[in-house]
């Protein structure tokens, strides 16, 4: 079967439509930190918090110094445990 799309905005065959989870919602360090904090409270995070933050920042295209990530991880761990 060939691409029979006409190239319009709703054409599933044109290859230009990006399916991005949460399109229109830009991830920020604060939103990522809040998500991780919430996931810790729910017991969903078993890994090192700094490592989880580094991965999430990388996925979101956010550059952060390792020292800042470590500080944020410590703050999240304190907040989540209280």
C-alpha positions in Angstrom: 0.0 0.0 0.0 1.3 3.4 -0.8 1.0 6.8 0.9 -2.4 8.0 -0.4 -2.6 11.0 1.8 -3.1 14.5 0.4 -0.6 16.0 2.8 -3.1 18.0 4.8 -2.9 18.7 8.6 -5.0 15.6 9.4 -3.3 13.3 7.0 -1.9 10.3 8.9 0.4 9.4 6.1 2.3 12.6 5.5 4.9 12.0 8.2 4.7 15.5 9.4 2.4 15.0 12.3 4.3 14.6 15.5 2.5 12.6 18.2 4.0 14.1 21.4 2.6 13.2 24.8 1.4 16.3 26.5 1.8 18.4 23.4 1.4 22.1 24.3 2.8 21.5 27.8 6.4 22.5 28.1 8.3 20.6 30.8 10.2 22.8 33.3 12.6 21.9 36.1 9.9 22.8 38.5 7.2 20.6 36.8 9.6 17.7 36.6 10.5 18.1 40.3 6.9 18.2 41.3 6.2 15.1 39.2 9.1 13.2 40.8 8.0 14.4 44.3 4.5 13.1 43.7 5.8 9.8 42.4 8.0 9.3 45.4 5.0 9.9 47.7 3.1 7.3 45.8 6.0 4.9 46.1 6.7 4.7 42.4 10.3 5.9 42.5 12.8 3.3 43.9 15.9 4.6 42.1 18.3 7.4 43.2 16.3 10.6 42.9 19.2 12.5 41.4 19.5 9.9 38.7 15.7 10.0 38.0 15.9 13.8 37.7 18.9 13.7 35.4 17.0 11.3 33.1 13.8 13.4 33.1 15.8 16.6 32.4 17.6 14.9 29.6 14.3 13.7 28.1 12.9 17.3 28.3 16.1 18.8 26.8 16.9 20.7 30.0 20.6 21.2 30.8 21.3 21.3 34.5 24.6 21.2 36.5 25.1 18.0 38.4 25.4 20.1 41.6 22.0 21.7 41.0 20.4 18.3 40.3 21.9 16.9 43.5 20.6 19.8 45.5 17.2 19.5 44.0 17.1 15.8 44.6 17.9 16.3 48.3 15.2 18.9 48.6 12.7 16.6 46.9 13.6 13.7 49.2 13.2 16.0 52.3 9.8 17.2 51.1 8.5 13.8 50.1 9.4 12.3 53.4 7.6 14.9 55.5 
